[in-house]
Amino acid sequence: MDDQGGGTTPDGTRGFSFTGRDAELRALLGALSGARPTVALVEGEAGIGKSRLVAEASKVLRERHLRVLAGACHPLREPLAYGPVIDALRRIGPWLPPVERLGASTGALAPLLPDLAAALPPPPPALPAVETGSSSAGLHRFRVVSGVRTLLEAVAPAVLVVEDVHWADDATRELLLLLATDMPQDAALVLTYRAEDLPAGRPVLGAPFRRPPGTGVVELRLGPLGEAELRAMAREGLGREPEAELVRTLLERSGGLPLVIEEDLLTLADRPADADPGVLRVPRSLGEVLAERRSRLGPDAAALVDVAAVLAVPAGEALLAGAAGLDEDRAAAALQEAVASAVLRQTGPDAYGFAHALAQEAVYDSLPGPVRTRVHRRVLTVLLALDPPPLVQIAHHTRAVGDRAAWLLRAQEAADQAAAVGDHGTEAVLLGEIVEQPDLAPEQLGRAARALAYSVSVSTLSGSKAAALRRILGLPGLPATVRAAIRASLGTVLIYQVGDLSGEEELVTALTEAGESDPSATARLLALLALSETGRFTLAEQRAMVERGRALPLAQEDHRSRSMLDLAHLSLLSTAADPAVPGVLAAMPRGGSDVPVLQHTATMLCATIARSIAVGHDARAAADLAGTRAMVPLIRLPVLEFHLTCQQIVLDWQSGHWDEAERGLAAFRERYPQSRLGFGGLPGAVRGLIAAARGLTAQAATVFDEVLAGGLHLNSIGVAAGRARLHLGRGDTRAAWRTLTDPLDFLTFLDRKEAWAYAWDLVPTAVETLLALDRADDAHELTARHATGIQGRDAPGAIAEQQLCRGLLLAATDPDAATAAFDLAAAQWTGIGRPYRAALAAERAARTRTDPDEAVARLAAPLAAFEHLGATSDAARCHRGLRELGRQAPNPRGRAGYGDRLSPREEQIRDLLASGATNKDIAAALFLSTRTVENHVARVLAKLRTTRTDLLRTDGRHG
């Protein structure tokens, strides 16, 4: 029967899980479930989640067999005395003991609870007519308080919840105060309220409340939710991973208020995934709260609030006063009143505004049109007198008063200023508004559209970039040269940010559109095509593009054209591992305050980091990455952070910091969910290679196939090698060779791109595959081609791979020479800083030894390295080698020696299960039979008392 009470507290579910209040819920439950009596005060602004917190706590309390009674105060003009308490007690009937066991004092409640009168003692004798302040009135209040207290004691353990106490009448407030100071022994009182809506200067219970002896008191003040909690709600409400841009927009709109977040998400859930969040409206309840507060303000304070709503950004007292037409003294008093009423809040030393964007929007929407326009004009007059003038705000207010011609000039000035300080996001917004205007002059449209395309391409806007550029490209009346510039930005974004190689076709089309009329634009397009990493052009053809661009008239005089041609030239040198690269990098200026010069340096460094890693210059890449990242805040090119994050993931993988690489990849995919680079390209290669090393062969194969579906690319060389090695591990050598040569001929690709210096394991894998196919002559020829290709190149990784190839060729005929070659490769990889590659080479050296003792001794170091890295599959292969040599140490505890604890083998099984491995994956990774794995899995799950699905959910690396 304990589940039948409940009152008016809503369940608050609305389709969303309880999020972001775990600490507050634990504190509240700890107070209410522990030693009673207890009084809990829960404070927070409208929509912050007070009711939801109390509802969640109430559910748990009922499960713990506490009786929860709930009522709420309402903003009535003439509220009923004791209304919320009486409302809560109306549901107490099923819990009441026989009437003879109830105290006589409860009879005082019979007239207030007519439906329960028969279950209560008779009411006490009537009092004389009650007059305000009379002793009879006091006796009546005492009878009610005593009756409520006795009734709670009769149904204890009980919790009385009264919500929205800021609306309580004086009689109810007095009742709650008296009850709180003398609670029944096994009862609790929970009160929720909004401090900003309490009667001026009065505490929540009308008088100061001090903790009575023997009564527990907990006070909770709820703050806004953060980005992580909002993201979790959005993921649940939308049924997909929300874009970072959407999360930021919703957080800014809502100020972290759960009510607003839920309303917005419920609205967006019924709209397409690309719906504009700007069309969301202010929730009705929030608008009503703000309207009610504003209605209580005096004329001066209301005028100040209207100005703040029109300004839309926090402002100082002088600006607010000037636009409101108030002198200093009246403005100070008005501002104090607006802040005290919680309509405005102080956001800085001399900055006042609304708590969040929706509060401002609610007040702004409530202003009649003529009032808005009048306030905009007054604000504009004050802003124009400032030095320096805030151009973005001036443009906004100019448009609001309807002066289109003046607004176009102001908006262009503001966009130019934003571009000058590197605020490309603001620049893009302003230019976007300009190009949407009808009947613009062609030169005005062309200038704004070209600038908009560039600002979009270098801003931090993520998934919407390509769509935005296509919309610009679709504007009617654009000259061909402007279309070429916009298409160039589109192609760049598609290739380098979205990971869509179709962007290369956009660049080729743009080159045709540019024609001969704009040499600088043509030079930049040639530079972009010379940066291509696909098999469409040979490296020789790309060198010719750079030379053609440099020969164009005026190209060398245009800073952007010259910078991009220099970038392409350095990238080509880096791809071929030209020894001149370190000198070029060293000569670049990295200090000073010349922003264009530093932008050029940072862009050049960023373009070469991935290539430095590819050829084995990891230390140089790490230094350049750190230096470039330090410059990003100074040079105002936030888009570089996108590429630096990708390269950090690869460096973490190569240096053996696999957990950091996986965390970085997960963060990258969360921040840039619409970029394919989180699944393909270098990050995709890392994702697949880690999965393969950990024995997750099915997951690795899926990742590799996704990347290879994108075609030939310098960054997919390692993926081809990884996919081929999965086939080799299963003994399918023909499938391995097809991966390398059909339909994507990676070996020919190395020739076309002169990329023999790229050390992504492609050539050693191909040599091993050819030997397994009994094509030793072809293996020797490929090794010789590789040696010729890296001759004179500055490529430490390629040198290590050449030694690996030599070791593979010599293993069958000259084990000692093969061992020496593998040892040289291992030493080279160690010097580069790649422990996994070094361990693989050392393992090969051990396997060439014919003396079992020497082989066992040599396997110890790579085995330890694999186990430290978490390379489960490689470690298992070493253990199998030791078993084959008869030197695997037996388990000193015996098979059952671990009891309920996991054995080392079972810990491996657990880790693989948690990462999503199938039984077949585990068998392949650990070199065990499927039946053996099935038995291991059953024991692991039994010992952990969990299921495969639950174990998978606890692992943050999966997916």
BELWOUR-V61471 format. One line per field, one symbol per residue. psi: psi as a letter, one per 40 degrees, with the letter a starting at -180 (. if undefined). Layout:
psi->???
//
This chain:
psi->eeedidaehidedfeiihhefdddddddddddeahiiihhhhiiiheefddddddddddddddefihhhiiiiigidgihheddddddedeedeehiideeiiddedeeddegddeddeiiiiiiiiihhiheiddddddddddddddddddddeihihhhhifeeeiidddddddddddegiidfiihhhiihdeeiiheiidedihhihihehihhhhhhiiiadddddddddddefihiidddddddddddeehddddddddddddeiideiheeeiihhddddddddddddeiidddddddddddddeiiiidddddddefiidddddddddddddefdiiheadfhhaididddddddddehiddddddddddddddddeihihgddddddddddeegdddddddddddddddddeegdddddddddddeehifiiddddddddddddddddeiehcdedddddddddehiehiddddddddddddddddeddfheeddddddddddddaeegdddddddddddeeheaediiddddddddddddeihedeehdddddddddddddddddefheeddddddehheaaehdddddddddddddeddddddeegdddddddddddddddddefgdddddddddddddddddeegddddddddddddddgdehededaaddddddddddddeegddddddddddddeeahideedddddddddddddeegddddddddehehgdddddddeffdehgfedddddddddddeffddddddddddddddeheiggddddddddddddddedddgddddddddddddddddddfgddddddddddddeehdhdddddddeddddddddddfgdddddddddddddefehhiheeideeebeihidddddddddddeeiidddddddefiiddddddddddddddefaiddddddehedh.
//
